[in-house]
Amino acid sequence: HQARFPLLAKAARRYLSAPATSVDSERVFSTCGNIFTEKRTLLSSHNLETLVFLNANLNAL
């Protein structure tokens, strides 16, 4: 069925497969550490999560 739906197969391989390395998750943890500094210790977990998400997906927007 891969020949019938090449774009769907390509998207499934890209977005549904597990990454081979932990580089992406390490990058997110690093970004989180850069955002959550001593001056921003009162930042709520929701706001921190939003900022990390926006920073990680900035190029997609």
PDB file of N, CA, C and O in Angstrom:
ATOM      1  N   HIS A   1       0.802  -1.204   0.000  1.00  0.00           N
ATOM      2  CA  HIS A   1       0.000   0.000   0.000  1.00  0.00           C
ATOM      3  C   HIS A   1       0.844   1.266   0.000  1.00  0.00           C
ATOM      4  O   HIS A   1       0.338   2.371  -0.198  1.00  0.00           O
ATOM      5  N   GLN A   2       2.117   1.086   0.222  1.00  0.00           N
ATOM      6  CA  GLN A   2       2.995   2.246   0.271  1.00  0.00           C
ATOM      7  C   GLN A   2       3.037   2.961  -1.084  1.00  0.00           C
ATOM      8  O   GLN A   2       3.161   4.185  -1.138  1.00  0.00           O
ATOM      9  N   ALA A   3       2.934   2.201  -2.170  1.00  0.00           N
ATOM     10  CA  ALA A   3       2.979   2.816  -3.493  1.00  0.00           C
ATOM     11  C   ALA A   3       1.716   3.627  -3.773  1.00  0.00           C
ATOM     12  O   ALA A   3       1.759   4.593  -4.535  1.00  0.00           O
ATOM     13  N   ARG A   4       0.602   3.248  -3.171  1.00  0.00           N
ATOM     14  CA  ARG A   4      -0.651   3.957  -3.400  1.00  0.00           C
ATOM     15  C   ARG A   4      -0.713   5.271  -2.625  1.00  0.00           C
ATOM     16  O   ARG A   4      -1.355   6.223  -3.067  1.00  0.00           O
ATOM     17  N   PHE A   5      -0.053   5.324  -1.481  1.00  0.00           N
ATOM     18  CA  PHE A   5      -0.116   6.509  -0.625  1.00  0.00           C
ATOM     19  C   PHE A   5       1.286   6.954  -0.220  1.00  0.00           C
ATOM     20  O   PHE A   5       1.632   6.877   0.959  1.00  0.00           O
ATOM     21  N   PRO A   6       2.103   7.419  -1.169  1.00  0.00           N
ATOM     22  CA  PRO A   6       3.497   7.741  -0.831  1.00  0.00           C
ATOM     23  C   PRO A   6       3.628   8.893   0.169  1.00  0.00           C
ATOM     24  O   PRO A   6       4.509   8.860   1.028  1.00  0.00           O
ATOM     25  N   LEU A   7       2.770   9.905   0.071  1.00  0.00           N
ATOM     26  CA  LEU A   7       2.877  11.031   1.012  1.00  0.00           C
ATOM     27  C   LEU A   7       2.469  10.615   2.410  1.00  0.00           C
ATOM     28  O   LEU A   7       3.089  11.027   3.391  1.00  0.00           O
ATOM     29  N   LEU A   8       1.432   9.801   2.508  1.00  0.00           N
ATOM     30  CA  LEU A   8       0.984   9.312   3.814  1.00  0.00           C
ATOM     31  C   LEU A   8       2.049   8.433   4.448  1.00  0.00           C
ATOM     32  O   LEU A   8       2.319   8.544   5.644  1.00  0.00           O
ATOM     33  N   ALA A   9       2.655   7.560   3.651  1.00  0.00           N
ATOM     34  CA  ALA A   9       3.712   6.688   4.167  1.00  0.00           C
ATOM     35  C   ALA A   9       4.909   7.509   4.638  1.00  0.00           C
ATOM     36  O   ALA A   9       5.487   7.213   5.684  1.00  0.00           O
ATOM     37  N   LYS A  10       5.279   8.520   3.891  1.00  0.00           N
ATOM     38  CA  LYS A  10       6.412   9.375   4.266  1.00  0.00           C
ATOM     39  C   LYS A  10       6.114  10.128   5.564  1.00  0.00           C
ATOM     40  O   LYS A  10       6.969  10.217   6.445  1.00  0.00           O
ATOM     41  N   ALA A  11       4.900  10.666   5.676  1.00  0.00           N
ATOM     42  CA  ALA A  11       4.510  11.387   6.894  1.00  0.00           C
ATOM     43  C   ALA A  11       4.473  10.447   8.093  1.00  0.00           C
ATOM     44  O   ALA A  11       4.891  10.821   9.188  1.00  0.00           O
ATOM     45  N   ALA A  12       3.974   9.228   7.893  1.00  0.00           N
ATOM     46  CA  ALA A  12       3.912   8.259   8.991  1.00  0.00           C
ATOM     47  C   ALA A  12       5.310   7.899   9.467  1.00  0.00           C
ATOM     48  O   ALA A  12       5.551   7.827  10.672  1.00  0.00           O
ATOM     49  N   ARG A  13       6.232   7.673   8.545  1.00  0.00           N
ATOM     50  CA  ARG A  13       7.608   7.365   8.946  1.00  0.00           C
ATOM     51  C   ARG A  13       8.237   8.523   9.699  1.00  0.00           C
ATOM     52  O   ARG A  13       8.988   8.312  10.651  1.00  0.00           O
ATOM     53  N   ARG A  14       7.941   9.728   9.284  1.00  0.00           N
ATOM     54  CA  ARG A  14       8.558  10.898   9.912  1.00  0.00           C
ATOM     55  C   ARG A  14       7.995  11.183  11.298  1.00  0.00           C
ATOM     56  O   ARG A  14       8.752  11.452  12.231  1.00  0.00           O
ATOM     57  N   TYR A  15       6.672  11.127  11.442  1.00  0.00           N
ATOM     58  CA  TYR A  15       6.043  11.579  12.681  1.00  0.00           C
ATOM     59  C   TYR A  15       5.656  10.465  13.645  1.00  0.00           C
ATOM     60  O   TYR A  15       5.397  10.744  14.816  1.00  0.00           O
ATOM     61  N   LEU A  16       5.607   9.225  13.199  1.00  0.00           N
ATOM     62  CA  LEU A  16       5.189   8.142  14.071  1.00  0.00           C
ATOM     63  C   LEU A  16       6.324   7.223  14.495  1.00  0.00           C
ATOM     64  O   LEU A  16       6.105   6.292  15.271  1.00  0.00           O
ATOM     65  N   SER A  17       7.520   7.465  14.004  1.00  0.00           N
ATOM     66  CA  SER A  17       8.649   6.612  14.371  1.00  0.00           C
ATOM     67  C   SER A  17       9.419   7.225  15.536  1.00  0.00           C
ATOM     68  O   SER A  17       9.415   8.440  15.738  1.00  0.00           O
ATOM     69  N   ALA A  18      10.070   6.369  16.285  1.00  0.00           N
ATOM     70  CA  ALA A  18      10.880   6.822  17.418  1.00  0.00           C
ATOM     71  C   ALA A  18      12.208   7.351  16.901  1.00  0.00           C
ATOM     72  O   ALA A  18      12.791   6.762  15.990  1.00  0.00           O
ATOM     73  N   PRO A  19      12.698   8.450  17.465  1.00  0.00           N
ATOM     74  CA  PRO A  19      13.987   8.978  17.011  1.00  0.00           C
ATOM     75  C   PRO A  19      15.127   8.028  17.373  1.00  0.00           C
ATOM     76  O   PRO A  19      15.058   7.330  18.385  1.00  0.00           O
ATOM     77  N   ALA A  20      16.158   8.002  16.563  1.00  0.00           N
ATOM     78  CA  ALA A  20      17.301   7.116  16.780  1.00  0.00           C
ATOM     79  C   ALA A  20      18.215   7.626  17.879  1.00  0.00           C
ATOM     80  O   ALA A  20      18.976   6.848  18.456  1.00  0.00           O
ATOM     81  N   THR A  21      18.157   8.914  18.180  1.00  0.00           N
ATOM     82  CA  THR A  21      19.017   9.485  19.211  1.00  0.00           C
ATOM     83  C   THR A  21      18.179  10.310  20.185  1.00  0.00           C
ATOM     84  O   THR A  21      16.990  10.540  19.961  1.00  0.00           O
ATOM     85  N   SER A  22      18.810  10.744  21.254  1.00  0.00           N
ATOM     86  CA  SER A  22      18.121  11.554  22.256  1.00  0.00           C
ATOM     87  C   SER A  22      18.456  13.042  22.105  1.00  0.00           C
ATOM     88  O   SER A  22      18.225  13.827  23.025  1.00  0.00           O
ATOM     89  N   VAL A  23      18.991  13.423  20.962  1.00  0.00           N
ATOM     90  CA  VAL A  23      19.427  14.803  20.752  1.00  0.00           C
ATOM     91  C   VAL A  23      18.266  15.784  20.899  1.00  0.00           C
ATOM     92  O   VAL A  23      18.418  16.833  21.524  1.00  0.00           O
ATOM     93  N   ASP A  24      17.113  15.452  20.329  1.00  0.00           N
ATOM     94  CA  ASP A  24      15.972  16.365  20.410  1.00  0.00           C
ATOM     95  C   ASP A  24      15.515  16.578  21.852  1.00  0.00           C
ATOM     96  O   ASP A  24      15.242  17.708  22.255  1.00  0.00           O
ATOM     97  N   SER A  25      15.432  15.510  22.620  1.00  0.00           N
ATOM     98  CA  SER A  25      15.002  15.666  24.009  1.00  0.00           C
ATOM     99  C   SER A  25      16.047  16.425  24.828  1.00  0.00           C
ATOM    100  O   SER A  25      15.694  17.228  25.693  1.00  0.00           O
ATOM    101  N   GLU A  26      17.318  16.179  24.563  1.00  0.00           N
ATOM    102  CA  GLU A  26      18.379  16.926  25.255  1.00  0.00           C
ATOM    103  C   GLU A  26      18.298  18.414  24.919  1.00  0.00           C
ATOM    104  O   GLU A  26      18.530  19.264  25.779  1.00  0.00           O
ATOM    105  N   ARG A  27      17.970  18.720  23.679  1.00  0.00           N
ATOM    106  CA  ARG A  27      17.841  20.116  23.256  1.00  0.00           C
ATOM    107  C   ARG A  27      16.686  20.800  23.996  1.00  0.00           C
ATOM    108  O   ARG A  27      16.799  21.959  24.396  1.00  0.00           O
ATOM    109  N   VAL A  28      15.582  20.078  24.173  1.00  0.00           N
ATOM    110  CA  VAL A  28      14.436  20.636  24.890  1.00  0.00           C
ATOM    111  C   VAL A  28      14.793  20.882  26.357  1.00  0.00           C
ATOM    112  O   VAL A  28      14.430  21.919  26.912  1.00  0.00           O
ATOM    113  N   PHE A  29      15.498  19.942  26.993  1.00  0.00           N
ATOM    114  CA  PHE A  29      15.914  20.139  28.379  1.00  0.00           C
ATOM    115  C   PHE A  29      16.855  21.333  28.499  1.00  0.00           C
ATOM    116  O   PHE A  29      16.774  22.092  29.465  1.00  0.00           O
ATOM    117  N   SER A  30      17.737  21.503  27.537  1.00  0.00           N
ATOM    118  CA  SER A  30      18.648  22.642  27.537  1.00  0.00           C
ATOM    119  C   SER A  30      17.875  23.954  27.407  1.00  0.00           C
ATOM    120  O   SER A  30      18.162  24.926  28.105  1.00  0.00           O
ATOM    121  N   THR A  31      16.891  23.969  26.506  1.00  0.00           N
ATOM    122  CA  THR A  31      16.051  25.158  26.332  1.00  0.00           C
ATOM    123  C   THR A  31      15.312  25.472  27.615  1.00  0.00           C
ATOM    124  O   THR A  31      15.207  26.632  28.013  1.00  0.00           O
ATOM    125  N   CYS A  32      14.797  24.432  28.266  1.00  0.00           N
ATOM    126  CA  CYS A  32      14.079  24.620  29.530  1.00  0.00           C
ATOM    127  C   CYS A  32      15.001  25.250  30.575  1.00  0.00           C
ATOM    128  O   CYS A  32      14.588  26.149  31.308  1.00  0.00           O
ATOM    129  N   GLY A  33      16.240  24.782  30.640  1.00  0.00           N
ATOM    130  CA  GLY A  33      17.201  25.349  31.579  1.00  0.00           C
ATOM    131  C   GLY A  33      17.546  26.797  31.262  1.00  0.00           C
ATOM    132  O   GLY A  33      17.809  27.586  32.169  1.00  0.00           O
ATOM    133  N   ASN A  34      17.547  27.152  29.978  1.00  0.00           N
ATOM    134  CA  ASN A  34      17.822  28.536  29.594  1.00  0.00           C
ATOM    135  C   ASN A  34      16.664  29.467  29.920  1.00  0.00           C
ATOM    136  O   ASN A  34      16.874  30.646  30.202  1.00  0.00           O
ATOM    137  N   ILE A  35      15.449  28.946  29.882  1.00  0.00           N
ATOM    138  CA  ILE A  35      14.266  29.769  30.164  1.00  0.00           C
ATOM    139  C   ILE A  35      14.029  29.882  31.665  1.00  0.00           C
ATOM    140  O   ILE A  35      13.739  30.969  32.165  1.00  0.00           O
ATOM    141  N   PHE A  36      14.149  28.776  32.386  1.00  0.00           N
ATOM    142  CA  PHE A  36      13.869  28.748  33.819  1.00  0.00           C
ATOM    143  C   PHE A  36      15.153  29.087  34.577  1.00  0.00           C
ATOM    144  O   PHE A  36      15.880  28.196  35.015  1.00  0.00           O
ATOM    145  N   THR A  37      15.417  30.365  34.723  1.00  0.00           N
ATOM    146  CA  THR A  37      16.643  30.840  35.379  1.00  0.00           C
ATOM    147  C   THR A  37      16.326  31.305  36.795  1.00  0.00           C
ATOM    148  O   THR A  37      15.174  31.253  37.226  1.00  0.00           O
ATOM    149  N   GLU A  38      17.355  31.760  37.521  1.00  0.00           N
ATOM    150  CA  GLU A  38      17.155  32.259  38.878  1.00  0.00           C
ATOM    151  C   GLU A  38      16.193  33.441  38.904  1.00  0.00           C
ATOM    152  O   GLU A  38      15.466  33.621  39.881  1.00  0.00           O
ATOM    153  N   LYS A  39      16.178  34.244  37.853  1.00  0.00           N
ATOM    154  CA  LYS A  39      15.288  35.403  37.804  1.00  0.00           C
ATOM    155  C   LYS A  39      13.853  35.011  37.453  1.00  0.00           C
ATOM    156  O   LYS A  39      12.928  35.806  37.621  1.00  0.00           O
ATOM    157  N   ARG A  40      13.676  33.791  36.968  1.00  0.00           N
ATOM    158  CA  ARG A  40      12.337  33.343  36.559  1.00  0.00           C
ATOM    159  C   ARG A  40      11.865  32.143  37.371  1.00  0.00           C
ATOM    160  O   ARG A  40      11.162  31.286  36.836  1.00  0.00           O
ATOM    161  N   THR A  41      12.222  32.061  38.619  1.00  0.00           N
ATOM    162  CA  THR A  41      11.848  30.905  39.432  1.00  0.00           C
ATOM    163  C   THR A  41      10.357  30.868  39.746  1.00  0.00           C
ATOM    164  O   THR A  41       9.839  29.812  40.108  1.00  0.00           O
ATOM    165  N   LEU A  42       9.658  31.983  39.618  1.00  0.00           N
ATOM    166  CA  LEU A  42       8.222  32.011  39.891  1.00  0.00           C
ATOM    167  C   LEU A  42       7.381  31.724  38.646  1.00  0.00           C
ATOM    168  O   LEU A  42       6.155  31.823  38.691  1.00  0.00           O
ATOM    169  N   LEU A  43       8.015  31.378  37.565  1.00  0.00           N
ATOM    170  CA  LEU A  43       7.320  31.051  36.331  1.00  0.00           C
ATOM    171  C   LEU A  43       6.497  29.777  36.540  1.00  0.00           C
ATOM    172  O   LEU A  43       7.026  28.760  36.989  1.00  0.00           O
ATOM    173  N   SER A  44       5.219  29.833  36.219  1.00  0.00           N
ATOM    174  CA  SER A  44       4.369  28.650  36.417  1.00  0.00           C
ATOM    175  C   SER A  44       4.777  27.544  35.438  1.00  0.00           C
ATOM    176  O   SER A  44       5.374  27.803  34.394  1.00  0.00           O
ATOM    177  N   SER A  45       4.443  26.318  35.803  1.00  0.00           N
ATOM    178  CA  SER A  45       4.801  25.193  34.937  1.00  0.00           C
ATOM    179  C   SER A  45       4.090  25.296  33.588  1.00  0.00           C
ATOM    180  O   SER A  45       4.652  24.911  32.563  1.00  0.00           O
ATOM    181  N   HIS A  46       2.876  25.806  33.580  1.00  0.00           N
ATOM    182  CA  HIS A  46       2.140  25.966  32.313  1.00  0.00           C
ATOM    183  C   HIS A  46       2.834  26.992  31.418  1.00  0.00           C
ATOM    184  O   HIS A  46       3.003  26.756  30.222  1.00  0.00           O
ATOM    185  N   ASN A  47       3.236  28.123  31.986  1.00  0.00           N
ATOM    186  CA  ASN A  47       3.928  29.145  31.195  1.00  0.00           C
ATOM    187  C   ASN A  47       5.296  28.658  30.720  1.00  0.00           C
ATOM    188  O   ASN A  47       5.708  28.949  29.597  1.00  0.00           O
ATOM    189  N   LEU A  48       5.996  27.917  31.577  1.00  0.00           N
ATOM    190  CA  LEU A  48       7.290  27.357  31.175  1.00  0.00           C
ATOM    191  C   LEU A  48       7.105  26.377  30.030  1.00  0.00           C
ATOM    192  O   LEU A  48       7.857  26.407  29.056  1.00  0.00           O
ATOM    193  N   GLU A  49       6.104  25.506  30.142  1.00  0.00           N
ATOM    194  CA  GLU A  49       5.830  24.542  29.079  1.00  0.00           C
ATOM    195  C   GLU A  49       5.477  25.250  27.774  1.00  0.00           C
ATOM    196  O   GLU A  49       5.908  24.828  26.701  1.00  0.00           O
ATOM    197  N   THR A  50       4.697  26.320  27.863  1.00  0.00           N
ATOM    198  CA  THR A  50       4.316  27.082  26.669  1.00  0.00           C
ATOM    199  C   THR A  50       5.532  27.730  26.023  1.00  0.00           C
ATOM    200  O   THR A  50       5.684  27.683  24.802  1.00  0.00           O
ATOM    201  N   LEU A  51       6.391  28.329  26.823  1.00  0.00           N
ATOM    202  CA  LEU A  51       7.592  28.971  26.290  1.00  0.00           C
ATOM    203  C   LEU A  51       8.543  27.959  25.644  1.00  0.00           C
ATOM    204  O   LEU A  51       9.118  28.230  24.589  1.00  0.00           O
ATOM    205  N   VAL A  52       8.707  26.802  26.272  1.00  0.00           N
ATOM    206  CA  VAL A  52       9.575  25.765  25.713  1.00  0.00           C
ATOM    207  C   VAL A  52       8.985  25.246  24.402  1.00  0.00           C
ATOM    208  O   VAL A  52       9.716  25.037  23.434  1.00  0.00           O
ATOM    209  N   PHE A  53       7.664  25.036  24.367  1.00  0.00           N
ATOM    210  CA  PHE A  53       7.008  24.575  23.142  1.00  0.00           C
ATOM    211  C   PHE A  53       7.193  25.580  22.017  1.00  0.00           C
ATOM    212  O   PHE A  53       7.547  25.210  20.898  1.00  0.00           O
ATOM    213  N   LEU A  54       6.951  26.854  22.314  1.00  0.00           N
ATOM    214  CA  LEU A  54       7.096  27.880  21.290  1.00  0.00           C
ATOM    215  C   LEU A  54       8.532  27.979  20.790  1.00  0.00           C
ATOM    216  O   LEU A  54       8.765  28.140  19.592  1.00  0.00           O
ATOM    217  N   ASN A  55       9.493  27.883  21.703  1.00  0.00           N
ATOM    218  CA  ASN A  55      10.885  27.958  21.303  1.00  0.00           C
ATOM    219  C   ASN A  55      11.271  26.757  20.441  1.00  0.00           C
ATOM    220  O   ASN A  55      11.992  26.910  19.455  1.00  0.00           O
ATOM    221  N   ALA A  56      10.797  25.570  20.804  1.00  0.00           N
ATOM    222  CA  ALA A  56      11.149  24.364  20.053  1.00  0.00           C
ATOM    223  C   ALA A  56      10.489  24.328  18.687  1.00  0.00           C
ATOM    224  O   ALA A  56      11.024  23.727  17.755  1.00  0.00           O
ATOM    225  N   ASN A  57       9.330  24.968  18.556  1.00  0.00           N
ATOM    226  CA  ASN A  57       8.569  24.917  17.298  1.00  0.00           C
ATOM    227  C   ASN A  57       8.553  26.241  16.563  1.00  0.00           C
ATOM    228  O   ASN A  57       7.721  26.444  15.679  1.00  0.00           O
ATOM    229  N   LEU A  58       9.442  27.133  16.906  1.00  0.00           N
ATOM    230  CA  LEU A  58       9.473  28.460  16.298  1.00  0.00           C
ATOM    231  C   LEU A  58       9.650  28.395  14.787  1.00  0.00           C
ATOM    232  O   LEU A  58       9.022  29.162  14.057  1.00  0.00           O
ATOM    233  N   ASN A  59      10.493  27.492  14.314  1.00  0.00           N
ATOM    234  CA  ASN A  59      10.728  27.391  12.873  1.00  0.00           C
ATOM    235  C   ASN A  59       9.505  26.866  12.121  1.00  0.00           C
ATOM    236  O   ASN A  59       9.303  27.203  10.954  1.00  0.00           O
ATOM    237  N   ALA A  60       8.692  26.048  12.782  1.00  0.00           N
ATOM    238  CA  ALA A  60       7.503  25.485  12.128  1.00  0.00           C
ATOM    239  C   ALA A  60       6.416  26.540  11.951  1.00  0.00           C
ATOM    240  O   ALA A  60       5.582  26.430  11.052  1.00  0.00           O
ATOM    241  N   LEU A  61       6.423  27.550  12.797  1.00  0.00           N
ATOM    242  CA  LEU A  61       5.421  28.592  12.701  1.00  0.00           C
ATOM    243  C   LEU A  61       5.776  29.529  11.580  1.00  0.00           C
ATOM    244  O   LEU A  61       5.051  30.491  11.326  1.00  0.00           O
TER     245      LEU A  61
END
